[in-house]
C-alpha cells in the first residue's frame, strides 16, 4: 500500500498490509528553525521511512511584556497568524510539503492552550518542571487569566486553520492539564477544557490526520473522551491507561504502542522488534498507528526508528 493509503485505511478501521508507523523528536537546537529545520525534517523522513511525518514546532507563543502576577494577563491579546512565531512554523511547513509532495501525510504541531499560556510567561529555555505561573495565577485570580486563555484559544484556532490552508494534512494538538496533580477535575473542566475544545472544533471536519496528544503522566484520560480528533496518543508508560483501555474509551484509532524511553532509544534491534510485535499482537492491526507514546529523546538513532517501522511488516509472522 502507498503510505497515505495505509494511514487512511488505519484511520477508517480497515485492513492494512502492515500497521502504519510514525515517530518524532525535537532536533538539536541548531536545527530548530528555518532552513536547518526543514533539512532536518526531510533527512529524518528519508532515513526512517515513517508512514506519516510530524513537523515540530519550536516557535513558541510569545508576548512582549512580563507576566508576573494575575493582573498582567490583561495585556495579552490574540496573536494574529501574521505573528513571527506563527509565520516561522508556516514557512517551514510549506517547505517540507513542497519537498515531500504527495508521498506522505504531514501534520503540523500546535501546542495547546495551556502550554501556549505557559510559553507566554517564560523564556524559550524554561520547562514545566520549573513551576507553573498559569496554575498559580488561575487560583489566585482566575478572571484575567481566563480572558487571556480565551484570546490564546482564538489565536490557536486561527493558526491551526492556517496550517491546514498551507497544505498540512492534519494538526497534532498537544493537550495538557488533566494530570491528577495539576488541577482538580472541576478546575480542568472549567479553566482548560473549553478552550482546548474551541481550537479542536475549529478544525473539526478538516484535514485527514488530526491527532490529539495528551501530555504527561497520571492523566484523567476520560476527561478527553469527547475531544474531536482522528486519532489519540498518550504516554501509557507514564502511569496512564493502557492502549486497550484507551481504545474502549475513545472508540477511534489509537497512535502509540512504543515506550518512548524503551528499547527504541538504546536498542538492540531485537528488543525493538520484540516490543513492536508484542504491541501489534496485543492490540491487533485494526485502528492502530504505531508510534512512541511521547516525543522520543533527541539522541534516538535513525536506524532504531527505521527498525521499529520495518518491524510492523513482520509482526504478523512473529
C-alpha positions as CSV (number, residue, x, y, z in Angstrom):
1,X,0.0,0.0,0.0
2,X,1.0,3.6,-0.5
3,X,1.9,5.3,2.8
4,X,-1.1,7.6,2.6
5,X,-3.5,4.8,1.7
6,X,-2.1,2.7,4.6
7,X,-2.8,5.6,7.0
8,X,-6.2,6.2,5.6
9,X,-7.1,2.5,6.0
10,X,-6.0,2.5,9.6
11,X,-8.0,5.7,10.4
12,X,-11.1,4.0,8.8
13,X,-10.5,0.8,10.8
14,X,-10.0,-1.1,7.5
15,X,-7.4,-3.8,6.8
16,X,-3.8,-2.8,6.2
17,X,-0.9,-4.5,4.6
18,X,1.1,-3.6,7.7
19,X,0.4,-1.2,10.6
20,X,1.5,2.4,9.6
21,X,4.2,3.9,11.9
22,X,5.4,7.4,12.7
23,X,7.8,8.8,15.2
24,X,9.3,12.2,16.0
25,X,11.7,14.1,18.3
26,X,13.0,17.6,19.0
27,X,16.0,18.2,16.8
28,X,19.2,19.7,18.3
29,X,18.9,23.5,19.0
30,X,20.9,24.5,15.9
31,X,18.2,22.7,13.7
32,X,15.2,24.2,15.4
33,X,14.2,26.8,12.9
34,X,14.5,28.0,9.3
35,X,16.3,26.1,6.6
36,X,18.2,23.8,9.0
37,X,14.8,22.7,10.5
38,X,13.4,21.9,7.0
39,X,16.5,19.9,6.1
40,X,16.4,18.1,9.5
41,X,12.8,17.0,8.9
42,X,13.5,15.8,5.4
43,X,16.6,13.9,6.5
44,X,14.6,12.3,9.3
45,X,11.8,11.3,6.9
46,X,14.1,9.8,4.3
47,X,16.3,8.0,6.8
48,X,13.5,6.5,8.9
49,X,10.9,5.7,6.3
50,X,8.0,6.7,8.6
51,X,4.4,6.5,7.2
52,X,3.5,10.0,8.4
53,X,5.5,13.0,9.4
54,X,5.1,15.4,12.2
55,X,6.6,18.9,11.7
56,X,7.9,20.0,15.1
57,X,7.1,23.5,16.3
58,X,9.9,25.3,18.1
59,X,8.2,28.7,17.6
60,X,6.6,29.1,21.0
61,X,3.8,31.6,21.8
62,X,5.3,34.9,22.9
63,X,4.2,38.2,24.3
64,X,6.3,41.4,24.6
65,X,5.7,42.1,28.3
66,X,6.3,40.2,31.6
67,X,3.6,38.2,33.2
68,X,4.5,38.1,36.9
69,X,1.0,38.3,38.6
70,X,-2.6,37.6,37.6
71,X,-3.4,41.2,36.6
72,X,-0.6,41.1,34.0
73,X,-2.7,38.7,31.8
74,X,-5.0,41.6,30.9
75,X,-2.4,42.8,28.5
76,X,-2.5,39.6,26.4
77,X,-4.2,39.8,23.1
78,X,-4.9,37.1,20.5
79,X,-1.8,36.9,18.4
80,X,-2.6,37.1,14.6
81,X,-1.4,34.5,12.2
82,X,1.0,37.1,10.9
83,X,2.9,36.9,14.2
84,X,6.5,35.9,13.6
85,X,6.3,32.8,15.8
86,X,3.4,31.5,13.6
87,X,4.9,32.5,10.3
88,X,8.2,30.7,11.2
89,X,6.4,27.4,11.5
90,X,4.2,28.0,8.5
91,X,7.3,28.8,6.3
92,X,9.0,25.6,7.4
93,X,5.8,23.6,6.9
94,X,5.3,24.8,3.4
95,X,8.9,23.9,2.5
96,X,8.6,20.4,3.9
97,X,5.4,19.9,2.0
98,X,6.9,21.2,-1.2
99,X,9.8,18.8,-0.9
100,X,7.8,15.7,0.0
101,X,5.0,16.3,-2.4
102,X,2.2,13.7,-2.2
103,X,4.3,10.9,-0.6
104,X,3.1,11.1,3.0
105,X,0.7,12.7,5.4
106,X,2.3,15.7,7.1
107,X,1.0,17.0,10.5
108,X,1.7,20.5,11.9
109,X,2.3,20.7,15.6
110,X,0.0,23.0,17.6
111,X,0.9,23.5,21.3
112,X,-2.3,23.5,23.3
113,X,-3.9,26.4,25.1
114,X,-2.4,25.6,28.5
115,X,1.1,25.0,27.1
116,X,0.9,28.2,25.0
117,X,-0.1,30.2,28.0
118,X,2.9,28.8,29.9
119,X,5.2,29.6,27.0
120,X,4.0,33.2,27.1
121,X,5.3,33.6,30.6
122,X,8.8,32.2,30.1
123,X,12.0,32.3,28.2
124,X,12.5,29.7,25.5
125,X,14.7,27.7,27.9
126,X,12.1,27.3,30.6
127,X,10.5,24.0,31.3
128,X,7.3,22.9,33.0
129,X,9.3,21.5,35.9
130,X,10.4,25.0,36.9
131,X,7.0,26.0,38.3
132,X,3.8,27.0,36.5
133,X,2.5,30.5,36.9
134,X,-0.6,29.7,34.9
135,X,-1.8,27.3,37.6
136,X,-0.8,29.7,40.4
137,X,-2.4,32.7,38.8
138,X,-5.7,30.9,38.0
139,X,-6.0,30.0,41.6
140,X,-5.1,33.5,42.8
141,X,-7.4,35.4,40.5
142,X,-8.9,33.5,37.6
143,X,-10.7,36.3,35.8
144,X,-7.8,38.0,34.0
145,X,-6.1,34.6,33.2
146,X,-9.3,33.2,31.7
147,X,-9.5,36.3,29.5
148,X,-6.0,35.5,28.2
149,X,-6.8,31.8,27.7
150,X,-9.8,32.9,25.7
151,X,-7.6,35.1,23.4
152,X,-5.0,32.3,23.1
153,X,-7.7,29.8,22.1
154,X,-8.9,32.1,19.3
155,X,-5.4,32.7,18.1
156,X,-4.5,29.0,18.1
157,X,-7.8,28.2,16.3
158,X,-6.8,30.6,13.5
159,X,-3.3,29.2,13.4
160,X,-4.4,25.6,13.2
161,X,-6.6,26.6,10.3
162,X,-3.7,28.4,8.6
163,X,-1.6,25.2,8.9
164,X,-4.3,23.3,7.0
165,X,-4.6,26.1,4.5
166,X,-0.9,25.8,3.9
167,X,-1.3,22.2,2.9
168,X,-0.8,20.2,6.1
169,X,-2.9,17.0,6.2
170,X,-3.7,17.4,9.8
171,X,-2.8,19.0,13.1
172,X,-1.1,17.4,16.1
173,X,-2.6,19.1,19.1
174,X,-0.7,18.7,22.4
175,X,-3.1,18.9,25.3
176,X,-2.2,19.5,28.9
177,X,-3.9,20.0,32.2
178,X,-5.9,16.9,33.2
179,X,-3.0,15.4,35.2
180,X,-4.2,14.4,38.6
181,X,-1.6,16.5,40.4
182,X,-2.0,19.7,38.4
183,X,-5.7,20.7,38.6
184,X,-8.8,19.3,40.3
185,X,-11.2,17.8,37.8
186,X,-13.6,20.7,38.3
187,X,-10.7,23.2,37.6
188,X,-9.7,21.4,34.4
189,X,-13.3,21.3,33.2
190,X,-13.8,25.0,33.9
191,X,-10.5,26.5,33.1
192,X,-8.8,24.4,30.4
193,X,-11.2,22.1,28.5
194,X,-13.5,24.8,27.0
195,X,-10.5,26.4,25.4
196,X,-9.0,23.2,24.1
197,X,-12.3,22.3,22.5
198,X,-12.6,25.7,20.8
199,X,-9.3,25.0,18.9
200,X,-10.2,21.5,18.0
201,X,-13.7,22.2,17.0
202,X,-12.4,25.0,14.7
203,X,-10.7,22.3,12.6
204,X,-13.2,19.5,13.1
205,X,-14.1,18.1,9.7
206,X,-10.9,19.5,8.1
207,X,-7.7,17.5,7.4
208,X,-7.3,13.8,7.4
209,X,-4.9,13.2,10.3
210,X,-5.7,15.4,13.3
211,X,-4.1,13.8,16.3
212,X,-4.9,14.6,19.9
213,X,-1.8,14.1,22.0
214,X,-2.4,14.0,25.8
215,X,0.8,15.1,27.6
216,X,2.3,14.0,30.9
217,X,1.6,11.4,33.5
218,X,-1.2,10.3,35.8
219,X,-3.8,11.8,33.4
220,X,-7.5,11.6,33.9
221,X,-7.9,10.3,30.4
222,X,-11.7,10.1,30.4
223,X,-11.8,13.9,30.5
224,X,-10.6,14.0,26.9
225,X,-13.0,11.4,25.6
226,X,-15.1,13.9,23.7
227,X,-12.2,15.9,22.2
228,X,-12.5,15.7,18.4
229,X,-9.6,14.2,16.6
230,X,-9.0,11.3,14.1
231,X,-6.6,9.5,16.4
232,X,-5.4,9.8,20.0
233,X,-1.9,9.4,21.5
234,X,-0.8,9.4,25.2
235,X,2.0,8.0,27.3
236,X,1.0,4.6,28.5
237,X,4.4,4.3,30.2
238,X,3.7,7.3,32.4
239,X,1.2,5.7,34.8
240,X,-1.6,6.1,32.4
241,X,-4.3,3.7,31.0
242,X,-3.2,1.1,28.5
243,X,-3.9,1.2,24.8
244,X,-6.7,-1.3,25.1
245,X,-8.3,0.8,27.9
246,X,-7.9,3.9,25.8
247,X,-9.4,2.3,22.7
248,X,-12.5,1.4,24.7
249,X,-12.7,5.0,26.0
250,X,-12.1,6.9,22.7
251,X,-13.7,4.4,20.3
252,X,-11.4,5.6,17.5
253,X,-7.9,4.8,16.1
254,X,-5.0,4.9,18.6
255,X,-1.5,6.1,18.0
256,X,1.2,4.6,20.2
257,X,2.5,1.3,21.4
258,X,6.2,2.0,21.8
259,X,7.7,3.2,25.1
260,X,9.4,6.5,24.3
261,X,12.2,5.6,26.8
262,X,12.3,1.9,26.0
263,X,14.4,-0.2,23.5
264,X,13.9,2.2,20.6
265,X,16.2,4.6,22.3
266,X,19.2,2.4,23.1
267,X,18.4,-0.8,21.3
268,X,19.3,-3.5,20.5
269,X,17.3,-4.1,17.3
270,X,15.9,-7.4,18.6
271,X,14.4,-5.7,21.6
272,X,12.8,-3.0,19.4
273,X,11.3,-5.6,17.1
274,X,10.0,-7.6,20.1
275,X,8.2,-4.6,21.5
276,X,6.6,-3.7,18.2
277,X,5.5,-7.3,17.7
278,X,4.1,-7.6,21.2
279,X,2.1,-4.3,20.8
280,X,0.5,-5.5,17.5
281,X,-0.1,-8.9,18.9
282,X,-2.0,-7.5,21.9
283,X,-3.8,-4.6,20.1
284,X,-4.3,-6.1,16.7
285,X,-3.8,-4.4,13.3
286,X,-7.1,-2.6,13.1
287,X,-7.2,1.0,14.0
288,X,-3.6,1.2,15.2
289,X,-0.9,3.7,14.1
290,X,2.3,2.6,15.7
291,X,4.3,5.3,17.4
292,X,6.0,6.3,20.6
293,X,3.8,7.2,23.5
294,X,5.5,10.6,23.7
295,X,8.3,12.5,21.9
296,X,11.5,10.4,21.6
297,X,14.7,11.6,23.1
298,X,16.8,13.7,20.7
299,X,19.6,11.3,20.6
300,X,17.5,8.3,19.3
301,X,19.3,6.9,16.3
302,X,17.6,6.9,12.9
303,X,18.3,3.3,12.5
304,X,16.4,2.4,15.6
305,X,13.3,4.2,14.3
306,X,13.7,2.5,11.0
307,X,13.9,-0.8,12.7
308,X,10.6,-0.1,14.5
309,X,8.9,0.9,11.3
310,X,10.2,-2.2,9.4
311,X,9.1,-4.5,12.3
312,X,5.4,-3.8,11.5
313,X,5.9,-5.8,8.3
314,X,7.0,-8.9,10.2
315,X,4.6,-8.7,13.1
316,X,2.0,-11.0,11.6
317,X,4.5,-13.9,11.3
318,X,6.4,-13.1,14.6
